[in-house]
């Protein structure tokens, strides 16, 4: 699979397509809807989408929200069902780290679903603290110093 990442702007058709992917992968299995107020708060975040180079099909999305001048929070990482276990997640995470480094950020933090902890550990992230509940499922706080 040949991939590329691109930034998508808030409120565009590409953003809406990514929102549908996030819903299908992250929300629908939990019987959760998006809160429009929460979505509106994403206007200042960086939305990194991952596409197939041949078909331009959207395979993944992640969001980087600035916490301060040195830290980004990675959120809403979603890979389409058809592209899971094919390197899309790793490709997006690496692209986000390259972007963060280029913009002089020093750290990325995230809340990983318990099922994704091993993925982040393999990508050089460290866990901190105890398992906690978020959206009704177990999560682990994780971070990577860049």
N, C-alpha and C positions, 0 to 999 in steps of 0.2 A: 504494500500500500504506500503510495507516494503522497505525502502530506505537506501542507503549508498552513501557517497560522497568520491571522490578520486581526487587526483591531476593528471592532464594530462599534458604531456610535449608538448612544442611548436614543431610544425612540424611533429607530429606523426599521424598515422591513426586515433587515438582517437581525436586529435586536429581537424583533417579534418571533422570528424563526428560532433563535437561540432560546428564547423564553419557552417556546413550545417543547424544545428538547429537554430543557431543565424540568419542565412539568412532567413530561413522560417518564424521565429517568429517576428524578428525585422526589417528586410530590405525589404523583398518581399512585405508586405502590403503597404509600402511607395514607391514602385517602385524604390528602391535604390539598388545599387550594393556595394560590399565591395571594398575599395581602397587597392590594394596590398601593398602600402607603409605603410598604417595604420596598416594592419595585421602584417607586418614585425616588427613594433614597439612593438609588444606584447611579444617579446622574453624574456623580463625580468619580465613579469607579472606572477601571480599565477592563474592558470586556475583550477577552482573547478567544477567538473562534478558530477551530481547526477544520480544514476542508481537505477533501480529496483533490489532488492536482488535476486529475483527468476529468472528473465529473463535476467538480465544484460542489459536491454534496457536503453538507455540514455533518461532521462526525463528532465534534466535541466543543465544549465551551467551559471556560472558567473565568472567574471575576477576581480582580485584585483591587481591594479597597485600601486607600491610604489611611494608615492609623496615625502616623506622624511623619516627620521628615526622613526617618530611618527605617520605618517598618510598614510592610504591606500585609493585609490579611487576605489569604486565598479563600474564596468562597464558591459555592455552587458549581463544583467541578462535576461535569456530566459528560459521559461518552455514550453515543447511541448504541443500542443493543447489537446492531449489526457490526459494529466496529470494536466492541469490547474484546480485551485480550489480544489486541493486534498492535499495541505500542502507541495508540493515540494518546492515552493519558500521560505516559512518560514524555512523549513529544511535546504536549502542551505544557507540562510542568517545566521542562527544560527551557521552552520558549519564554515562559513567564519569569524564570530565574535570570535568563539572559537580559530580558527587558529591565528587570529590577536592578540588576548590576549596572547596566548602562545608564540608568537614571539615578545611580548612587544610593539606592536603598541598601541597607545592611542586613535585613532580616525579613523572612516571610514566616508568618504564623498562620495556623489553621485549626479548625475543629474537624477531625476526621471521624467519619462513621467507623465503628469498630471493625466492620468488614473491610475497610480500606487502610487500616493501620499498617499492615504488612507492605502494601504498595508504597506508602510514604517512607517507611523505614528503608526499603530497597532504593529509594531515591534520595537518601541521605538526610532525612528528617529525623528529629529526636522527639520523643514523647516527654510530656511533663504533667505532673499531677495525676489525679485519679480519674477513672472513667466517670462520665457524667451523662445525664439525660438532656437531649435537645431534640425537639420535634418528636418526642416519644421514643427515641431510640438511643442506644449507647454511643457515646462519642469520646474521643481522646484529644486533648490539646496537644498540638505538635508545632515544631518550629524548625527553621533552618537558618543558620547564620551564613550569609553569602560572602 
